[in-house]
Amino acid sequence: MKESIETVKVEIEIPKAIVDFLKHHENSIGSLEEYLTYNIISCVESDLDGSGSGPFFKVDHEIKRLGLETVFKKFGLTRNE
């Protein structure tokens, strides 16, 4: 049985040139929404273990409490622990 993941809509501003570029390559990347969703989740996941370029968060209790492992697994991501 697949676990349902609650989502929320977030409005962000992205430079038009980036959006135009991504839309031009939708055949390769899938939809713009899927691409951005995957990359935001991937970035957060990498920041949790320090492998990303953003801040390093060591918050195992929050990962468990919020069910982030389920989200990462749904998107084919696994944390380096």
N, CA, C and O atoms as a CHARMM CRD file, in Angstrom:
* protein
*
  324
    1    1 MET  N      0.84000  -1.18800   0.00000 PROA 1      0.00000
    2    1 MET  CA     0.00000   0.00000   0.00000 PROA 1      0.00000
    3    1 MET  C      0.88400   1.25000   0.00000 PROA 1      0.00000
    4    1 MET  O      1.80300   1.36600   0.81100 PROA 1      0.00000
    5    2 LYS  N      0.60300   2.17800  -0.90800 PROA 2      0.00000
    6    2 LYS  CA     1.37600   3.41100  -0.98300 PROA 2      0.00000
    7    2 LYS  C      0.91900   4.37800   0.08800 PROA 2      0.00000
    8    2 LYS  O     -0.27500   4.53500   0.34700 PROA 2      0.00000
    9    3 GLU  N      1.91400   5.03200   0.71600 PROA 3      0.00000
   10    3 GLU  CA     1.58000   6.04000   1.71100 PROA 3      0.00000
   11    3 GLU  C      1.25800   7.35100   0.99600 PROA 3      0.00000
   12    3 GLU  O      1.92700   7.73300   0.03600 PROA 3      0.00000
   13    4 SER  N      0.24000   8.02000   1.47500 PROA 4      0.00000
   14    4 SER  CA    -0.13800   9.31000   0.92300 PROA 4      0.00000
   15    4 SER  C      0.72500  10.38700   1.57200 PROA 4      0.00000
   16    4 SER  O      0.92300  10.38800   2.78700 PROA 4      0.00000
   17    5 ILE  N      1.22300  11.28100   0.77200 PROA 5      0.00000
   18    5 ILE  CA     2.03600  12.38100   1.28300 PROA 5      0.00000
   19    5 ILE  C      1.25100  13.67000   1.08700 PROA 5      0.00000
   20    5 ILE  O      0.87900  14.02600  -0.03100 PROA 5      0.00000
   21    6 GLU  N      1.00900  14.35500   2.18600 PROA 6      0.00000
   22    6 GLU  CA     0.29200  15.62000   2.11600 PROA 6      0.00000
   23    6 GLU  C      1.16600  16.66200   1.42100 PROA 6      0.00000
   24    6 GLU  O      2.36200  16.75700   1.69800 PROA 6      0.00000
   25    7 THR  N      0.58200  17.42700   0.53600 PROA 7      0.00000
   26    7 THR  CA     1.31800  18.47700  -0.16700 PROA 7      0.00000
   27    7 THR  C      0.62100  19.81500   0.01800 PROA 7      0.00000
   28    7 THR  O     -0.56100  19.87500   0.35600 PROA 7      0.00000
   29    8 VAL  N      1.36200  20.87400  -0.20700 PROA 8      0.00000
   30    8 VAL  CA     0.81500  22.23300  -0.19500 PROA 8      0.00000
   31    8 VAL  C      1.34000  22.95100  -1.43100 PROA 8      0.00000
   32    8 VAL  O      2.43400  22.65700  -1.91100 PROA 8      0.00000
   33    9 LYS  N      0.56400  23.88100  -1.93500 PROA 9      0.00000
   34    9 LYS  CA     1.00700  24.70200  -3.06100 PROA 9      0.00000
   35    9 LYS  C      1.77300  25.89900  -2.50700 PROA 9      0.00000
   36    9 LYS  O      1.35400  26.53100  -1.53700 PROA 9      0.00000
   37   10 VAL  N      2.90600  26.19500  -3.14700 PROA 10     0.00000
   38   10 VAL  CA     3.74000  27.32600  -2.75500 PROA 10     0.00000
   39   10 VAL  C      4.00300  28.15700  -4.00500 PROA 10     0.00000
   40   10 VAL  O      4.34800  27.62000  -5.05700 PROA 10     0.00000
   41   11 GLU  N      3.84100  29.43600  -3.88400 PROA 11     0.00000
   42   11 GLU  CA     4.10500  30.31700  -5.01300 PROA 11     0.00000
   43   11 GLU  C      5.50300  30.89700  -4.85900 PROA 11     0.00000
   44   11 GLU  O      5.82300  31.49200  -3.83000 PROA 11     0.00000
   45   12 ILE  N      6.34000  30.72200  -5.88700 PROA 12     0.00000
   46   12 ILE  CA     7.69300  31.27100  -5.86700 PROA 12     0.00000
   47   12 ILE  C      7.94700  32.02000  -7.16300 PROA 12     0.00000
   48   12 ILE  O      7.28500  31.77400  -8.17200 PROA 12     0.00000
   49   13 GLU  N      8.89700  32.92400  -7.13300 PROA 13     0.00000
   50   13 GLU  CA     9.27900  33.64200  -8.34100 PROA 13     0.00000
   51   13 GLU  C     10.61100  33.09200  -8.82000 PROA 13     0.00000
   52   13 GLU  O     11.56400  32.97300  -8.05000 PROA 13     0.00000
   53   14 ILE  N     10.66300  32.76300 -10.09500 PROA 14     0.00000
   54   14 ILE  CA    11.85900  32.22500 -10.72900 PROA 14     0.00000
   55   14 ILE  C     12.12100  33.08500 -11.96000 PROA 14     0.00000
   56   14 ILE  O     11.18000  33.45300 -12.66300 PROA 14     0.00000
   57   15 PRO  N     13.37700  33.41000 -12.23100 PROA 15     0.00000
   58   15 PRO  CA    13.65100  34.22100 -13.41800 PROA 15     0.00000
   59   15 PRO  C     13.05000  33.58700 -14.67800 PROA 15     0.00000
   60   15 PRO  O     13.15100  32.37700 -14.88500 PROA 15     0.00000
   61   16 LYS  N     12.43000  34.41500 -15.50600 PROA 16     0.00000
   62   16 LYS  CA    11.76600  33.94600 -16.72300 PROA 16     0.00000
   63   16 LYS  C     12.71500  33.15700 -17.61100 PROA 16     0.00000
   64   16 LYS  O     12.30800  32.16900 -18.22200 PROA 16     0.00000
   65   17 ALA  N     13.95800  33.57000 -17.69100 PROA 17     0.00000
   66   17 ALA  CA    14.92300  32.87200 -18.54300 PROA 17     0.00000
   67   17 ALA  C     15.10100  31.41600 -18.09800 PROA 17     0.00000
   68   17 ALA  O     15.25100  30.52900 -18.93700 PROA 17     0.00000
   69   18 ILE  N     15.08700  31.16800 -16.79600 PROA 18     0.00000
   70   18 ILE  CA    15.21000  29.79900 -16.27000 PROA 18     0.00000
   71   18 ILE  C     13.96900  28.99900 -16.64700 PROA 18     0.00000
   72   18 ILE  O     14.07600  27.86400 -17.11100 PROA 18     0.00000
   73   19 VAL  N     12.79700  29.58400 -16.44900 PROA 19     0.00000
   74   19 VAL  CA    11.54500  28.89800 -16.78100 PROA 19     0.00000
   75   19 VAL  C     11.48900  28.60000 -18.27900 PROA 19     0.00000
   76   19 VAL  O     11.10900  27.50100 -18.68200 PROA 19     0.00000
   77   20 ASP  N     11.86600  29.57300 -19.09500 PROA 20     0.00000
   78   20 ASP  CA    11.86800  29.35600 -20.55100 PROA 20     0.00000
   79   20 ASP  C     12.81100  28.20700 -20.92000 PROA 20     0.00000
   80   20 ASP  O     12.46200  27.35300 -21.73500 PROA 20     0.00000
   81   21 PHE  N     13.98700  28.18900 -20.33000 PROA 21     0.00000
   82   21 PHE  CA    14.95600  27.12900 -20.60000 PROA 21     0.00000
   83   21 PHE  C     14.38900  25.76700 -20.21800 PROA 21     0.00000
   84   21 PHE  O     14.45900  24.82400 -21.00700 PROA 21     0.00000
   85   22 LEU  N     13.83000  25.65500 -19.01900 PROA 22     0.00000
   86   22 LEU  CA    13.28500  24.38300 -18.54500 PROA 22     0.00000
   87   22 LEU  C     12.09500  23.93800 -19.39900 PROA 22     0.00000
   88   22 LEU  O     11.97800  22.75800 -19.73000 PROA 22     0.00000
   89   23 LYS  N     11.22300  24.86700 -19.75400 PROA 23     0.00000
   90   23 LYS  CA    10.07900  24.51600 -20.60100 PROA 23     0.00000
   91   23 LYS  C     10.54300  24.01200 -21.96300 PROA 23     0.00000
   92   23 LYS  O      9.94100  23.09700 -22.52600 PROA 23     0.00000
   93   24 HSD  N     11.61000  24.60400 -22.49300 PROA 24     0.00000
   94   24 HSD  CA    12.15900  24.17200 -23.77700 PROA 24     0.00000
   95   24 HSD  C     12.66800  22.72800 -23.70200 PROA 24     0.00000
   96   24 HSD  O     12.70700  22.02500 -24.71200 PROA 24     0.00000
   97   25 HSD  N     13.05700  22.29100 -22.49900 PROA 25     0.00000
   98   25 HSD  CA    13.63400  20.96200 -22.30800 PROA 25     0.00000
   99   25 HSD  C     12.69000  19.99900 -21.58800 PROA 25     0.00000
  100   25 HSD  O     13.14100  18.99900 -21.03000 PROA 25     0.00000
  101   26 GLU  N     11.39400  20.28400 -21.59400 PROA 26     0.00000
  102   26 GLU  CA    10.43500  19.42200 -20.89200 PROA 26     0.00000
  103   26 GLU  C     10.43400  17.99000 -21.41900 PROA 26     0.00000
  104   26 GLU  O     10.11500  17.06700 -20.66900 PROA 26     0.00000
  105   27 ASN  N     10.77800  17.78200 -22.67400 PROA 27     0.00000
  106   27 ASN  CA    10.85300  16.40800 -23.19100 PROA 27     0.00000
  107   27 ASN  C     11.91300  15.60600 -22.45100 PROA 27     0.00000
  108   27 ASN  O     11.77300  14.39400 -22.29100 PROA 27     0.00000
  109   28 SER  N     12.96900  16.26800 -21.99800 PROA 28     0.00000
  110   28 SER  CA    14.06300  15.59500 -21.29500 PROA 28     0.00000
  111   28 SER  C     13.84200  15.51900 -19.79300 PROA 28     0.00000
  112   28 SER  O     14.21700  14.53400 -19.15700 PROA 28     0.00000
  113   29 ILE  N     13.23400  16.55300 -19.22200 PROA 29     0.00000
  114   29 ILE  CA    13.14000  16.63700 -17.75600 PROA 29     0.00000
  115   29 ILE  C     11.76500  16.27800 -17.21100 PROA 29     0.00000
  116   29 ILE  O     11.60300  16.18000 -15.99500 PROA 29     0.00000
  117   30 GLY  N     10.78800  16.08100 -18.05400 PROA 30     0.00000
  118   30 GLY  CA     9.41100  15.91800 -17.58000 PROA 30     0.00000
  119   30 GLY  C      8.79800  17.29100 -17.42200 PROA 30     0.00000
  120   30 GLY  O      9.33000  18.27900 -17.92700 PROA 30     0.00000
  121   31 SER  N      7.69400  17.35400 -16.73000 PROA 31     0.00000
  122   31 SER  CA     7.03000  18.65400 -16.58200 PROA 31     0.00000
  123   31 SER  C      7.85300  19.58000 -15.69300 PROA 31     0.00000
  124   31 SER  O      8.63500  19.13600 -14.85300 PROA 31     0.00000
  125   32 LEU  N      7.65700  20.85800 -15.89900 PROA 32     0.00000
  126   32 LEU  CA     8.33900  21.87600 -15.09900 PROA 32     0.00000
  127   32 LEU  C      8.04300  21.66900 -13.61500 PROA 32     0.00000
  128   32 LEU  O      8.94700  21.73700 -12.78300 PROA 32     0.00000
  129   33 GLU  N      6.77500  21.41600 -13.28600 PROA 33     0.00000
  130   33 GLU  CA     6.38900  21.21400 -11.88600 PROA 33     0.00000
  131   33 GLU  C      7.09100  19.99300 -11.28200 PROA 33     0.00000
  132   33 GLU  O      7.59600  20.05700 -10.16100 PROA 33     0.00000
  133   34 GLU  N      7.12100  18.88900 -12.02200 PROA 34     0.00000
  134   34 GLU  CA     7.79700  17.68100 -11.52600 PROA 34     0.00000
  135   34 GLU  C      9.29000  17.93600 -11.32500 PROA 34     0.00000
  136   34 GLU  O      9.87300  17.51300 -10.32700 PROA 34     0.00000
  137   35 TYR  N      9.89000  18.61800 -12.26800 PROA 35     0.00000
  138   35 TYR  CA    11.32400  18.91700 -12.19300 PROA 35     0.00000
  139   35 TYR  C     11.63900  19.76200 -10.96000 PROA 35     0.00000
  140   35 TYR  O     12.54900  19.44000 -10.19500 PROA 35     0.00000
  141   36 LEU  N     10.88300  20.84200 -10.77400 PROA 36     0.00000
  142   36 LEU  CA    11.13400  21.72800  -9.63500 PROA 36     0.00000
  143   36 LEU  C     10.85000  21.02000  -8.31100 PROA 36     0.00000
  144   36 LEU  O     11.60700  21.17200  -7.35200 PROA 36     0.00000
  145   37 THR  N      9.76600  20.25100  -8.25500 PROA 37     0.00000
  146   37 THR  CA     9.43800  19.51200  -7.03000 PROA 37     0.00000
  147   37 THR  C     10.55800  18.55600  -6.67000 PROA 37     0.00000
  148   37 THR  O     11.03300  18.55300  -5.53400 PROA 37     0.00000
  149   38 TYR  N     10.98100  17.74700  -7.62600 PROA 38     0.00000
  150   38 TYR  CA    12.05400  16.78100  -7.36500 PROA 38     0.00000
  151   38 TYR  C     13.33400  17.48400  -6.90400 PROA 38     0.00000
  152   38 TYR  O     13.97600  17.04500  -5.95000 PROA 38     0.00000
  153   39 ASN  N     13.69900  18.56600  -7.57600 PROA 39     0.00000
  154   39 ASN  CA    14.95400  19.23700  -7.23900 PROA 39     0.00000
  155   39 ASN  C     14.91600  19.94400  -5.89700 PROA 39     0.00000
  156   39 ASN  O     15.93600  20.00600  -5.21000 PROA 39     0.00000
  157   40 ILE  N     13.77500  20.47300  -5.50700 PROA 40     0.00000
  158   40 ILE  CA    13.66200  21.08300  -4.17000 PROA 40     0.00000
  159   40 ILE  C     13.78300  19.99900  -3.10600 PROA 40     0.00000
  160   40 ILE  O     14.50700  20.17100  -2.12600 PROA 40     0.00000
  161   41 ILE  N     13.07800  18.88500  -3.29400 PROA 41     0.00000
  162   41 ILE  CA    13.14000  17.79200  -2.32100 PROA 41     0.00000
  163   41 ILE  C     14.54600  17.20700  -2.26600 PROA 41     0.00000
  164   41 ILE  O     15.05000  16.91600  -1.18100 PROA 41     0.00000
  165   42 SER  N     15.17700  17.03500  -3.40500 PROA 42     0.00000
  166   42 SER  CA    16.54300  16.51300  -3.46400 PROA 42     0.00000
  167   42 SER  C     17.52500  17.44500  -2.74600 PROA 42     0.00000
  168   42 SER  O     18.42700  16.97800  -2.05000 PROA 42     0.00000
  169   43 CYS  N     17.35500  18.72700  -2.91100 PROA 43     0.00000
  170   43 CYS  CA    18.22700  19.70800  -2.26100 PROA 43     0.00000
  171   43 CYS  C     18.06600  19.65200  -0.74100 PROA 43     0.00000
  172   43 CYS  O     19.05900  19.66600  -0.01200 PROA 43     0.00000
  173   44 VAL  N     16.84100  19.59100  -0.26600 PROA 44     0.00000
  174   44 VAL  CA    16.59300  19.49200   1.17800 PROA 44     0.00000
  175   44 VAL  C     17.20300  18.20500   1.72000 PROA 44     0.00000
  176   44 VAL  O     17.84400  18.20900   2.77100 PROA 44     0.00000
  177   45 GLU  N     17.00200  17.10300   0.99800 PROA 45     0.00000
  178   45 GLU  CA    17.53800  15.81000   1.43400 PROA 45     0.00000
  179   45 GLU  C     19.05700  15.86400   1.55000 PROA 45     0.00000
  180   45 GLU  O     19.61600  15.35400   2.52000 PROA 45     0.00000
  181   46 SER  N     19.72600  16.46700   0.58800 PROA 46     0.00000
  182   46 SER  CA    21.19000  16.53300   0.64200 PROA 46     0.00000
  183   46 SER  C     21.67000  17.47400   1.74000 PROA 46     0.00000
  184   46 SER  O     22.73700  17.25500   2.31200 PROA 46     0.00000
  185   47 ASP  N     20.90300  18.51100   2.04100 PROA 47     0.00000
  186   47 ASP  CA    21.27100  19.41300   3.13900 PROA 47     0.00000
  187   47 ASP  C     21.16100  18.72500   4.50400 PROA 47     0.00000
  188   47 ASP  O     21.84400  19.11100   5.45300 PROA 47     0.00000
  189   48 LEU  N     20.31300  17.71900   4.59700 PROA 48     0.00000
  190   48 LEU  CA    20.14300  17.02700   5.87400 PROA 48     0.00000
  191   48 LEU  C     21.37200  16.21600   6.26500 PROA 48     0.00000
  192   48 LEU  O     21.61900  16.00500   7.45300 PROA 48     0.00000
  193   49 ASP  N     22.13900  15.76400   5.29500 PROA 49     0.00000
  194   49 ASP  CA    23.32900  14.98100   5.64300 PROA 49     0.00000
  195   49 ASP  C     24.63100  15.70800   5.31900 PROA 49     0.00000
  196   49 ASP  O     25.71000  15.13000   5.44100 PROA 49     0.00000
  197   50 GLY  N     24.53500  16.97300   4.90600 PROA 50     0.00000
  198   50 GLY  CA    25.73400  17.76000   4.66400 PROA 50     0.00000
  199   50 GLY  C     26.36600  17.54800   3.30800 PROA 50     0.00000
  200   50 GLY  O     27.43700  18.09700   3.04900 PROA 50     0.00000
  201   51 SER  N     25.74300  16.76600   2.41900 PROA 51     0.00000
  202   51 SER  CA    26.34000  16.53100   1.11000 PROA 51     0.00000
  203   51 SER  C     25.97500  17.60900   0.09900 PROA 51     0.00000
  204   51 SER  O     26.54000  17.64600  -0.99500 PROA 51     0.00000
  205   52 GLY  N     25.05200  18.47500   0.44500 PROA 52     0.00000
  206   52 GLY  CA    24.64100  19.53100  -0.47600 PROA 52     0.00000
  207   52 GLY  C     25.44300  20.79800  -0.27400 PROA 52     0.00000
  208   52 GLY  O     26.32400  20.86200   0.58300 PROA 52     0.00000
  209   53 SER  N     25.13300  21.79900  -1.06700 PROA 53     0.00000
  210   53 SER  CA    25.85600  23.06600  -0.97900 PROA 53     0.00000
  211   53 SER  C     25.19200  24.04600  -0.01800 PROA 53     0.00000
  212   53 SER  O     25.74000  25.10900   0.27500 PROA 53     0.00000
  213   54 GLY  N     24.01400  23.68100   0.46800 PROA 54     0.00000
  214   54 GLY  CA    23.29000  24.56200   1.38900 PROA 54     0.00000
  215   54 GLY  C     23.67900  24.31400   2.82700 PROA 54     0.00000
  216   54 GLY  O     24.70800  23.69500   3.09700 PROA 54     0.00000
  217   55 PRO  N     22.86800  24.79100   3.75200 PROA 55     0.00000
  218   55 PRO  CA    23.17200  24.59800   5.16900 PROA 55     0.00000
  219   55 PRO  C     23.07200  23.12600   5.55400 PROA 55     0.00000
  220   55 PRO  O     22.32000  22.36000   4.95000 PROA 55     0.00000
  221   56 PHE  N     23.83300  22.75200   6.55500 PROA 56     0.00000
  222   56 PHE  CA    23.80500  21.37600   7.05700 PROA 56     0.00000
  223   56 PHE  C     22.86600  21.32100   8.24800 PROA 56     0.00000
  224   56 PHE  O     23.08000  22.00600   9.24800 PROA 56     0.00000
  225   57 PHE  N     21.82900  20.50700   8.14100 PROA 57     0.00000
  226   57 PHE  CA    20.87600  20.32600   9.22400 PROA 57     0.00000
  227   57 PHE  C     21.06400  18.92300   9.78200 PROA 57     0.00000
  228   57 PHE  O     21.04000  17.94900   9.03000 PROA 57     0.00000
  229   58 LYS  N     21.24900  18.81200  11.07700 PROA 58     0.00000
  230   58 LYS  CA    21.31900  17.48900  11.70700 PROA 58     0.00000
  231   58 LYS  C     20.13100  17.42200  12.65600 PROA 58     0.00000
  232   58 LYS  O     20.23300  17.76300  13.83500 PROA 58     0.00000
  233   59 VAL  N     19.02800  16.98400  12.12800 PROA 59     0.00000
  234   59 VAL  CA    17.77800  17.03400  12.88000 PROA 59     0.00000
  235   59 VAL  C     17.02200  15.71100  12.75000 PROA 59     0.00000
  236   59 VAL  O     15.87400  15.68300  12.30500 PROA 59     0.00000
  237   60 ASP  N     17.66900  14.63400  13.13600 PROA 60     0.00000
  238   60 ASP  CA    17.06500  13.30500  12.97900 PROA 60     0.00000
  239   60 ASP  C     15.68500  13.20900  13.62600 PROA 60     0.00000
  240   60 ASP  O     14.79000  12.55700  13.08900 PROA 60     0.00000
  241   61 HSD  N     15.51200  13.86200  14.78600 PROA 61     0.00000
  242   61 HSD  CA    14.20600  13.80100  15.44400 PROA 61     0.00000
  243   61 HSD  C     13.11300  14.44900  14.59100 PROA 61     0.00000
  244   61 HSD  O     11.97800  13.97300  14.57500 PROA 61     0.00000
  245   62 GLU  N     13.44500  15.52300  13.88800 PROA 62     0.00000
  246   62 GLU  CA    12.45300  16.17400  13.01900 PROA 62     0.00000
  247   62 GLU  C     12.19700  15.35500  11.76200 PROA 62     0.00000
  248   62 GLU  O     11.07200  15.31500  11.26500 PROA 62     0.00000
  249   63 ILE  N     13.22100  14.70900  11.25200 PROA 63     0.00000
  250   63 ILE  CA    13.06900  13.85500  10.06900 PROA 63     0.00000
  251   63 ILE  C     12.04900  12.76900  10.36800 PROA 63     0.00000
  252   63 ILE  O     11.17000  12.48300   9.55600 PROA 63     0.00000
  253   64 LYS  N     12.17900  12.17300  11.53400 PROA 64     0.00000
  254   64 LYS  CA    11.24700  11.10800  11.92200 PROA 64     0.00000
  255   64 LYS  C      9.85700  11.68300  12.20800 PROA 64     0.00000
  256   64 LYS  O      8.85200  11.14900  11.73800 PROA 64     0.00000
  257   65 ARG  N      9.80500  12.76100  12.97300 PROA 65     0.00000
  258   65 ARG  CA     8.52400  13.35000  13.36900 PROA 65     0.00000
  259   65 ARG  C      7.71300  13.80600  12.15900 PROA 65     0.00000
  260   65 ARG  O      6.49300  13.64300  12.13600 PROA 65     0.00000
  261   66 LEU  N      8.37600  14.37400  11.16000 PROA 66     0.00000
  262   66 LEU  CA     7.68600  14.90300   9.98400 PROA 66     0.00000
  263   66 LEU  C      7.49800  13.86900   8.87800 PROA 66     0.00000
  264   66 LEU  O      6.81100  14.13300   7.89100 PROA 66     0.00000
  265   67 GLY  N      8.10200  12.69900   9.03600 PROA 67     0.00000
  266   67 GLY  CA     7.97300  11.65900   8.02900 PROA 67     0.00000
  267   67 GLY  C      8.72700  11.96000   6.74100 PROA 67     0.00000
  268   67 GLY  O      8.29700  11.57000   5.65600 PROA 67     0.00000
  269   68 LEU  N      9.85200  12.65600   6.86600 PROA 68     0.00000
  270   68 LEU  CA    10.59800  13.04800   5.67200 PROA 68     0.00000
  271   68 LEU  C     11.18800  11.85300   4.93600 PROA 68     0.00000
  272   68 LEU  O     11.33100  11.90100   3.71400 PROA 68     0.00000
  273   69 GLU  N     11.53400  10.78700   5.64300 PROA 69     0.00000
  274   69 GLU  CA    12.07200   9.59600   4.97700 PROA 69     0.00000
  275   69 GLU  C     11.07900   9.07200   3.93800 PROA 69     0.00000
  276   69 GLU  O     11.47700   8.65200   2.85200 PROA 69     0.00000
  277   70 THR  N      9.79200   9.09700   4.27200 PROA 70     0.00000
  278   70 THR  CA     8.75400   8.64800   3.34000 PROA 70     0.00000
  279   70 THR  C      8.75600   9.50700   2.08200 PROA 70     0.00000
  280   70 THR  O      8.63600   8.99200   0.97100 PROA 70     0.00000
  281   71 VAL  N      8.89400  10.81200   2.26000 PROA 71     0.00000
  282   71 VAL  CA     8.93600  11.73100   1.11500 PROA 71     0.00000
  283   71 VAL  C     10.15200  11.41800   0.24700 PROA 71     0.00000
  284   71 VAL  O     10.03300  11.31000  -0.97400 PROA 71     0.00000
  285   72 PHE  N     11.32600  11.27200   0.87500 PROA 72     0.00000
  286   72 PHE  CA    12.54600  11.01400   0.11400 PROA 72     0.00000
  287   72 PHE  C     12.45500   9.69400  -0.64300 PROA 72     0.00000
  288   72 PHE  O     12.87800   9.60500  -1.79600 PROA 72     0.00000
  289   73 LYS  N     11.91000   8.67900  -0.00200 PROA 73     0.00000
  290   73 LYS  CA    11.77200   7.37100  -0.65400 PROA 73     0.00000
  291   73 LYS  C     10.83400   7.45600  -1.85700 PROA 73     0.00000
  292   73 LYS  O     11.09300   6.84300  -2.89200 PROA 73     0.00000
  293   74 LYS  N      9.75000   8.21200  -1.72100 PROA 74     0.00000
  294   74 LYS  CA     8.79400   8.35700  -2.83400 PROA 74     0.00000
  295   74 LYS  C      9.47300   8.94200  -4.06300 PROA 74     0.00000
  296   74 LYS  O      9.11100   8.60900  -5.19200 PROA 74     0.00000
  297   75 PHE  N     10.45200   9.80800  -3.85100 PROA 75     0.00000
  298   75 PHE  CA    11.14300  10.46000  -4.94900 PROA 75     0.00000
  299   75 PHE  C     12.45600   9.77000  -5.30600 PROA 75     0.00000
  300   75 PHE  O     13.26300  10.31000  -6.06300 PROA 75     0.00000
  301   76 GLY  N     12.66500   8.57000  -4.75400 PROA 76     0.00000
  302   76 GLY  CA    13.84400   7.78900  -5.09900 PROA 76     0.00000
  303   76 GLY  C     15.12200   8.28500  -4.47400 PROA 76     0.00000
  304   76 GLY  O     16.21100   8.01600  -4.98000 PROA 76     0.00000
  305   77 LEU  N     15.00000   9.01200  -3.37000 PROA 77     0.00000
  306   77 LEU  CA    16.17200   9.55900  -2.68900 PROA 77     0.00000
  307   77 LEU  C     16.41100   8.77900  -1.39400 PROA 77     0.00000
  308   77 LEU  O     15.46600   8.36000  -0.72600 PROA 77     0.00000
  309   78 THR  N     17.66800   8.59400  -1.05700 PROA 78     0.00000
  310   78 THR  CA    18.01300   7.97300   0.21900 PROA 78     0.00000
  311   78 THR  C     19.10200   8.79400   0.87200 PROA 78     0.00000
  312   78 THR  O     20.06700   9.19800   0.22400 PROA 78     0.00000
  313   79 ARG  N     18.94300   9.03300   2.14000 PROA 79     0.00000
  314   79 ARG  CA    19.91300   9.82700   2.88700 PROA 79     0.00000
  315   79 ARG  C     21.15400   9.00000   3.17500 PROA 79     0.00000
  316   79 ARG  O     21.07800   7.79900   3.43400 PROA 79     0.00000
  317   80 ASN  N     22.31500   9.68000   3.12400 PROA 80     0.00000
  318   80 ASN  CA    23.57900   9.07000   3.56100 PROA 80     0.00000
  319   80 ASN  C     23.69300   9.28000   5.05300 PROA 80     0.00000
  320   80 ASN  O     23.86600  10.40900   5.51200 PROA 80     0.00000
  321   81 GLU  N     23.59900   8.22300   5.80400 PROA 81     0.00000
  322   81 GLU  CA    23.62100   8.38400   7.26500 PROA 81     0.00000
  323   81 GLU  C     24.96400   7.98400   7.82000 PROA 81     0.00000
  324   81 GLU  O     25.17700   8.05000   9.03000 PROA 81     0.00000
